């Protein structure tokens, strides 16, 4: 390794050391005074110490476990902006406060990967001195032996926090999460362990996540199969994803709160892999939707509504459609339509002349059946339910009519819309 490093320019700025790197590998880097980014196993740091020449680091990733001694040594990195740690055991009480001295820190990534059942804690109240911290990522892999993560209060006191991502089972989320004033992106994948905290009690002048633009809820618990009313107060929300959360909607159960229609800036909405039998009425009056993903539900029809007029992408794969929904004649701006994995759907010439030909901007139509062989939890058509179903393919007359009505249209029988980049 030393021979190789001698050939490298002293202006080297980024280094990745794999698990097989020599024990003295870190010391061999001392001639690279411009080093800004370092990714290495924690065991490569002798006796849990960091050499003085890495004080100029701006990005540091420590894999395979971090000792308390090494955590304390991080205080010697005054320029550090990004810190990524893999924790294999719970740190003693108070050691998280060692991070509070990293006053330049902007991004903190914590990965929990113990070799035996272990309970971890994340206490944001101990990081309030990090006035530049804008992004926090907390991840426990699905096959990890990490017990439900404890997240303490104080998230709202992280004054610069803009992005929070949690991919782990958690005991519960702190109630003050609703009060993060500068949070623009919230991503929660909780493995069905918990849901959003209780809705805040309305008070004069109090705002609920006033800057939030993107919210993703995956495998979160929804009380009563419905989204909480507090979401209707997210006036700046432009992207909402609710995936595999057990969201239900039928003639007797709305699923979405009545005030949901107040989300006038919502452009991207995904309700993939839930249990929707009918489209919630509050969704049908959204005025700015451009992308709507209703894949893997139990929908047999679509209602008319304002939501259709601005749609550019509509994903309806793996539902219970038997025909192209007639209301799509209102979707004059539609460019992408995914009808794949609807076993009972047979594209007829009537569908073409009465519906599809009246969508002049339609450029991609997906009619494949392969996606139904491996559907996610909550899909309307399960792999087991596929047994004995006879797939219906479009008639030649329908395809000829479609080609004549929309000569620019691409028809795909093999893929789903999500396999196309940018959709």
NORRA-V779202 format. One record per run of one state. SS is the DSSP state (A for helix, B for strand, O for the rest). FROM is the first residue (numbers start at 1). LEN is the number of residues. If there is no record, write none. Layout:
# NORRA-V779202
SS FROM LEN
SS FROM LEN
This chain:
# NORRA-V779202
O 1 1
A 2 4
O 6 8
B 14 3
O 17 10
A 27 3
O 30 7
B 37 5
A 42 3
O 45 1
A 46 3
O 49 3
A 52 5
O 57 2
B 59 5
O 64 4
A 68 9
O 77 5
B 82 6
O 88 7
A 95 7
O 102 5
B 107 6
O 113 5
B 118 1
O 119 2
B 121 2
O 123 1
A 124 4
O 128 7
B 135 5
O 140 6
B 146 1
O 147 2
B 149 3
O 152 3
A 155 3
O 158 5
B 163 5
O 168 2
B 170 1
O 171 4
A 175 5
O 180 5
B 185 5
O 190 5
B 195 1
O 196 18
B 214 5
O 219 2
B 221 1
O 222 1
A 223 3
O 226 3
A 229 5
O 234 5
B 239 5
O 244 4
B 248 2
O 250 8
A 258 5
O 263 5
B 268 3
O 271 4
B 275 2
O 277 4
A 281 3
O 284 7
B 291 3
O 294 12
A 306 3
O 309 4
B 313 3
O 316 10
A 326 5
O 331 5
B 336 3
O 339 10
A 349 6
O 355 1
A 356 3
O 359 5
B 364 3
O 367 3
A 370 4
O 374 10
A 384 3
O 387 9
A 396 10
O 406 4
B 410 3
O 413 4
A 417 3
O 420 4
